[in-house]
Amino acid sequence: MNLKKQIDDIKIIDDHAHALDAFYWIDAVGGIPFPPEVHGLELPSAMTPLPRLKKLMTVYRDLYGFPHSSLTPQNQPELEELHKKSCSDEASVYHKALDLAGIETVFEICANKLELPTGLNAERFKLVPLFDGFLIPLDNSELKKTCKKAELFITIAELLVKNMQKQLNWYPSSFDEYLKFLFGVMQKMQEQGCIGVKLAFGHYRDLTTDIVGEEEARDIFNSKDNSTKRYNRLQDYLLRFMLTKAAGLELPVQIHTGATGIEIFTKESDPVCLDKLLWLPELGSARVVLLHGGYPFCHEAGFMVTDTARRPRQLYLDISLLMEQPGSPNAMVGVLREWLEMGIAHKLIYGSDGTSPIKLCISAMNIRECLYMALKGMMDDGLINMAQALSMAEMVLRNNARKVYKI
């Protein structure tokens, strides 16, 4: 049996993507607040590594029908025209991208409304709402000043709250009523087909969470105290409440970890900051997915999801972003192999973090290569056999996602 071919044949479930972000942002704020290459046509530069350049040429050919084997200043307008033409039927391009990448289902982060663009197959595109707006119920004008990314994330997250209030005709004013509302929204989202929710508060505050009592949280809510320290404690309580309710609903919760960029201190995105909260006995059955492998805190994230000290948690590691690195997947092989050798293959879930059809395809290529190199190396070292290698690949690429998200 050929391990590489078998890995290439596995149908992927991608648990974390932003491929439809433009649809939500245009509806929410009238435009896309990101550079064109993020959600549009990715073009190589003089610094693009050769492995990625090769993949880009393959995607240009297969996705857009670009007939040339290399991209030149002379034929680039032809590619741009083909891409522009494809935008007139985006649904077909997205479905084609999934087919080319061998992706069965992708979980799309929906930011401001629980809808898919017209024409997309709801069986292949599952919704994961951005839930942050429900954890920040006070005046967020000061919180938005944290950084530009904070302003963007909070603005669109608030819109989802308003949309759900309108849909449910529910405008809570008291603390107790707000808790009922928060739980009611989670139930409604699940009823409407959402298979999880996402939290991205690491983009606008420290991931460090404390154990806050209900009375303190009620006092902060009632006094509308949005000073940084007090507001954080209200958020900590609401996060704990939300995770407890999500556990009862068996609704997975994705939490952004690591990779916050230059606007937030990197150390503040370390997933270990969540440990105090996630070790609470009441959250033992909460299905929590740490996004992006905690990168660059990969060692810490790997240890967090182990069933250590015989106190197992329903804690999983999504490896999105790692596979969308601009270079070669070789750089991530060591990280992936470390996790596999730690015995946590059953806790790893593939995600692309892809923001376009091109990135969905390339990320899928990268994870297949990375898995093959890591597993082949383990086989060559006598650590696993072929059957074990294939089982691990299937866990990472689809089976763990099916188990956690119940699909």
Secondary structure, DSSP 8 states (H G I E B T S, - for coil): --HHHHHHHS-EEEEEE-TTHHHHHHHHHSS--S-HHHHS-----TT--HHHHHHHHHHHHHHH----SS--TTTHHHHHHHHHHHGGGHHHHHHHHHHHHTEEEEEEEESS-S---TT--TTTEEEEEB-GGGG--S--TTGGGG-HHHHHHHHHHHHHHHHHHHHHT----SHHHHHHHHHHHHHHHHHTT---EEE-GGGTS-S------HHHHHHHHHHT---HHHHHHHHHHHHHHHHHHHHHHT--EEEE-S---SSS-GGGG-GGGGHHHHT-GGGTT--EEEEGGGTT-HHHHHHHTS-GGG----EEEE-TTGGG-SS-THHHHHHHHHHHHTT-GGGEE------SHHHHHHHHHHHHHHHHHHHHHHHHTTS--HHHHHHHHHIIIIIHHHHHHT-
